[in-house]
Amino acid sequence: MVSKAVLPVAGLGTRFLPATKAVPKELLPVVDRPAIQYIVEECARAGLDDVLLVTASGKSTIEDHFDRLLDLEAALEDKGKTDDLAAVRDLADLVSIHSVRQGEALGLGHAVLQAEHHVGDESFVVCLGDDIVDPRTPFLERMIAAHHRTGVAVVALMEVPEDQVHLYGVADVTPGDEPGEYRISELVEKPPVDEAPSNLIVVGRYVLPGSIFPVLHDTPPGRGGEIQLTDALQTLAADEPIVGIVLDAPRHDTGDKLGFLKATVELAAIREDLGPDFVAWLREWLETQP
């Protein structure tokens, strides 16, 4: 049974400077909650009750966000703000939060390797904090179910225009056992357009067997001198095809400013409490723009 998730959150967030000079990028608010909270809530909905944050110096506030803050709770209780009180208390009950430091930023594979002692030989989930999947979809649950059924690594796939494949890890695929599911025989990290095996890229969700750790130990640095998770998955795929599932729900890339703004607008628009008024205002405002 998969019960643990690993969230690599050690990046510097330089694309959002100066906002991220003192505040971790993962804590920047998307509507009214930090981006990382959407990911942790997704893990909780999928039945994962143990989340390991792979952090770096200056990022302890991410873990603090999911802890109790008794002074704040007492103040909210005194003022009768019961909804706000429930919201902050519920954070501490979502999942069990742990953390480990990644001393050097040596790639996603290196970040995942920091989870070895916490995870052991169990299967586990990796969620990248820049990718917010629409909270109305059980996509991560589908991935976990596919892993239970097949016993192999499962990755999320997404179609992109061919002229963008050089920016991503790209999968060489054949049809799988279920609709939207593929067998992956090869993964190529950021190939030239004319060498890409498909236009299906790997995006930020993985369900991995514990056997990935010895593979990562033996994976030499690749592009940029970093240990690439894609290279380790390629080693697994050489022995037995791994599974890819095409993302069938909106995915918001908050790793750059434009994606962050789009995520904020779209996630606000689907909120029952905010959406109707916000969308109505947005339509009116757009009509005033040249």
N, C-alpha and C positions, 0 to 999 in steps of 0.2 A: 504494500500500500504506500503510495507516494504521500508524504506528509510535510516535507521540507522544501523551502524555496530559498534561493540565493539571489540577492539583489546587488549587483556591482554598482556602487555609488561613490567611487573614489575620484572621479574626474574633477577638474578645476572649474569647469563651467565658464571658460574664458569668453565664449560667444555672448555671454550676458553681462560682461563687465560694463559699468562698475557695480551693478546690482549684486553680483556674486562675490564682491571683494570680501565681505564679511558674512554673507548668508549663502549657505550651500544652494546650488542651482535646484536641487531636488525639493527644496522647501519654498521655492517661488510659488505663489498661489495661482492655481487655475480655477477661476471663479472664486470659491471660498475655502478651498482646501489645497494643501501642497500637492504638487505633482506626484510625489512618492506615495501619498496616501491612496491615490487611485489604484496604484499597483498593489499595495498591501491589501486593500479591500478586495481586489480581484483575486488575490491568493486565498483570502478567507472564504470568499464565495465558492472557490474550487475545492474547499475542504482541507487546505493546507493550514496547519496551526503552528508552524515553526518557521520563522523568517530570519535568515542571516544576512545582515548588511555588511558588505565588503567596503569598508570606509577608508578614509585617509585622515591625516592631521587636520584639525579644524572642522570636522564634520560630526562631532558628537551631538550636536543639536538635532540631527536627524533622529537619533535614538531617543533623545529627550522628548521629541514630539509625540512619541507613542507611550510615554510614561505618565504617571500621575503627577499633577501639580496641585498640591493640597490647598495652597493659599488662593489660587485662582478658583478652585472648586468652592471653597468657603465663601469667597466674595460673590460668586454667582448664586449660591444658595441663599445668602443673606438678601440679595436683591430680587429673589423670586424668579430668576431667569432659568426656568427648568429645562427648556429646550437646549440652551447653550450648555448647561451643566451636563445633560445627558450626552451631548455631542463630544465633549472633552473626556468624560469618563469612559465612554464606549471605546475610545481609541486604545486604552490600556487593555481592553478585553478582546480586541480583534484577533490577535495572534500573540504568540510568545516571540519577542524580539531579542535577537542576539547580534553581536557585531564582532568583526575581526578587522585588523588594519592590513591594508596592502601598502607595504613600505615604499615600493617603487611602482610607477605606472608602466608596466611591461606588457600590456595587452589584455584583452578580454580573457584569453586562455589562462593567463597568469592570475587574473582576478578570481576566476572560478577555482583555480588550484588552491587558493587560500581557504576554501571551504572544506578541504579534504578531511581535516580532523573533526569538524563538526558533523559532516554528513556520513563519513565512514563509507561502507560499501552499499548503502541504500541508493535507490533511485531518487532523483530530486528534480526540481524545476529551477530554471534560470529565467528571470524576467529582467529585461533592460529598462532602466528607469526613464529613458527618453520616449518610450513607446507606451501610450495609453490606449488600450483597446476599449471600444464602446462598452460601458458597464452594463448594457442591456443584453449582452450576448454571452453564452456559456462556452466561448471558444477554448479557454484554457482547460475546461472540463473535458472537451472533446479530445484535446491532445493527451491528457492524462489517461483517458479511456483507451486511446489507441496504443499507448505504451503498455498498459496492462494487458491488452489483447495480443500484442506482438512481441513484447519484451525487448524491443530495440529503441534506440534514440529516436525522438520525434522532434521535428523543428517546424516552426511556422514559416509559410511561404507567402509571397505576394507578387503579383504581376506588376512589372514596370515597363515603360517604353524602352525599346531596344537601345536608344541612345543614352540610357541611364545605367545600364548593367555594369559599366566599369566602376561604378561607385560602391558596389555591394559584393557580398558573397553570393554566387550564382549556382543553382542546382541543375545537375543533369538527371532527368527524370524519365520514368515510365509509369503508366497508370497503376494505381494501387488497388486495394480491395474494396474501398468505400468511395462514394462520390466526393470529389474534392481532395482525394488522398493520392499520394504518389510514392513510389519507391525511388529513393535517391541513391545512385551508384557513384556519384562524384560531386564534390563541391569545389568550386574554383573561386579564390578570393580576388575580387576586383579585376576580372579579365578584360582585355581589350574587346571592343564590341564585336570584331570579326572572329573572336575565339570563344565567345560566350556560348555555353551549351544550351541555354534557354533564356527566357526573360523572367524566370521565376527566381526571386531573390529570397534570401533568408532574413527574416526580421526577428524582433527581439523577444521571442518566446521559445524555450527549449525544455524538453523533458529528457533527462540524461540518466543512463545507468551509472552506478558507482564505478564501473570499469573504465570510465572516462579519465579517472585520476592517474592511473599508471601511464595511460596514453599521453596525457598532458605532460607528465614528467619527462617523457621521451621525445616530446615535440620540440624541435629546434626553433629558434626565433625565425620568423618569416618577414613579411613586409614591414618596413619601419623598425626592424630589430625587435619586434614584439612577438610574444607567443600567442598565436591566433587560435581561437576556439574552432574556427572553420577547418584549420589543418588537422586538428585532433579528430574532428567529426569525419573528415576525409579518410583517416586511418580506420575508423570504425566501419565506414561504408565500404572499404576495400574488402573486408571480411564478410560482411552481410549488409545488403541494402538497408539504409535507415528510412524512416517514414517522414514525409513532408505533408502537411495539411495546409491548403490554401486558406488564408484568412478571409472569412466571409462576413466581416463586420467592419465598420469604420475604425481606422487606426490613426491616432494622432501622434505625429512626431514632434515632440516638444524640445528637440535638441537644437533648434535654431529659432530666431525671433519670429519669423513668419509662421512656422509651424506652431509655435507657442500661442501666437495670436489666434490662429485658426482653431486650435484646440479649445481655447477659452470661449470663443464665440459659439462653437458647435456644442460644447458641453453645457453652456448656459442655455442654449436654445432648447435642449431636450429636457430641461428641468421643469417639473410640474409647477414649482413655486415661482420660478423666474421666467420660464420660456415664453409664455403668451405675451406678457408685457414687454419683455426684451425684444422679441421678434417684431412686435408691432412698432416699437420705437426704432429699431434698426431699419425697417422698411421706410419709415418716414424720413429718417436721417439720410438714407441713400438717395431718396428723391431730391434732396437739396444739394447733392454733390454734382459737380460738372462731369 
